[in-house]
Amino acid sequence: MALQDLWAIEMIIAAFAGGAFGAAIGALPVFIFTGFAVIAGEVASYVDADAGAITGAVAFGVPFSPAISFAGGAAAAAYAANRGYIDSGFDYHKAKDIGFALGSKPDVLAVGGVFGIIGYWLTVLSGSFSMPYDHIAMGVTLSALLHRAVFGYDIIGKVRGDGYFDMTPFERGETRGGAVADGGESGRLSVEPWLPNMYKWQEVGAIGVVMGIVAAYIALVTGSPFLAFGISAASLLFLNLGVERVPVTHHMALPGSTAALAWTSGAAELGIVALVIGGVFGGICALFGEAFQRVFYSHGDTHWDPPAAAIVFGTFLIAVLAIVGIFPSSSWVATLGM
């Protein structure tokens, strides 16, 4: 990508449509679509190397890049909650209900579209300077910060309990009393963990290590750093359908598979060290995601995506390890042109 791509009219139009589509069907459903598109693209490229455009041009490109479609949907939910459009019975602030399809209201679609363009611009800016992290994940992360600021939400929110990391008010079922939140609901929980079934440190770390190893194995036998990510993202279909206790693992899978291939310089070579590295990165990114949600999600009012932040962190570590020579390569992660 180059800076002149910021003003590519055809890409801006497509990015607007992608963000609006994410608003229409909901941020989580459109991300699940991205997961299936990644699977389709990676399987196609495994069968025929010339058929791999689906992943780059569709799943991670305009208009279905998560920085565009998912971030647009999340921003639209933040706007719609303020307007009183969301009546979903969601337990948390309505702006966090990213599984809710917002339909075809023109103003909601417009908000999603505008944030789709912003996500495109953020991705192009990171790519133009070869920034050492996942450019799409950074776009998702910065877009959420922006939608909180634009729509009048607190950046972090009021911290209750004994500090940012304290989840015990949730465990005790404590509410915010009679206070009415921005979305119009009362009696909200004092602390709203991102995943009520997956926030204890030891459980998060355990699933992170497991998923990191699984992702590393998939990457090492296929040569694809993205297939495990697609599988993890697609598995969220069950979460969206209401199946209880489904873990969210794509932020463990992508760093795990990428780190394994960075160790082997991209070669599809199964080995113990590469599997262990995948597990370590899966665990680290799982724990980082949990730390992020405790600060930026559980006390706030909108969806600020912990997995996106964890992927930024994990891919940044991979880039740094490659730059200093510990990893032979950085796989697909940019390294400031080094």
C-alpha positions, 0 to 999 in steps of 0.5 A: 500500500502507498499513501496515494491509496488513501484517495483511491475513489473506488476503494473508498466507495467499497470501504463505505459499503463494507462498513455499512454492510457490517452495520446492517448484519452486525459486527460479529456476524460479518466477522464470522463471514470473514472467517469463512472467507479466509477458510475458502481463500486458504483452501483454494490457494492450497489446492491452486496457488493462483487461486489465493486472491480470496483471502487478500482481496476479499477476506482481508481486503475492501470491503470485508477487512475487519478494520472496515466491516467489523469496525464499521458495525461496532461503531454503528452499534455505539451510535444506534445505542445512543439513538435508542435503536437497539432493543435486544435484551442484551445484559450489558450496555446495548452498544456492546451488542455486536451480535445484533443486526442493525438493519437498514436505517439509513443513518445507521448504515451511514455511520457504519460506512463512514467508519468503514472508510476510516478503517480503510484509511487507518490500514493504508496508513499503517501499510504505507509506513510498513508498521511492525504489527497487523495493520488490520487489527490496529485499524480495528483497535483505533477505530473503537477508540475513535467511536467512543470519542465521537459518540460521547462515551468515556474512553475507559469508563468509571472503574468500580471495585478495587481497580481496573483488573478486579472482576469480583464485583461481577462475580458477586452480581453487583449492579450500578444501583439505580444509575441510568447508563447512556443506552437508557438501561438501569441496573447494569452490572458494575463490571461487565467482563467481555466473556463471562465464561472466559475471564479467569487468568488460568483458564484464559492462559490454558486455552491460549496455549492450546489454541496456539499449538493447534494453530502452529500445527495447522500452519506448519503442515499447510504453510498458511499463517491464516487458516487457523485464524479463519477456523477460529473466526468461523467458530464464532458462529456457534457463539452468535447462535447462543451456544454457551461457553464457546471460547473466542480464540482467533487472537491466539490462533493468528499470533501462534501460527505466525510465530511458528512460521516466523521461526521456520522462515515460512517453511511448512516444517513440523517441529517441536520448537515451532509448536512450542513457540506457537503455544507460547504466543497463543498463551501470551496473546490470550493473557494480553487480551484479557488484560486489555478487556479488564481495562478498556472493555469491562468498565466501558460502554461500547465494544473495544475489541480485546482480540484485535488489541492482542493481535497487534501486541502479538504481531508486534512482538514477532516483528521485534524478534525478527528485527533483532535477529532472534526469529529468522523471519517475521512471516507476513508481518511488516518490519519497518522495511528492515 
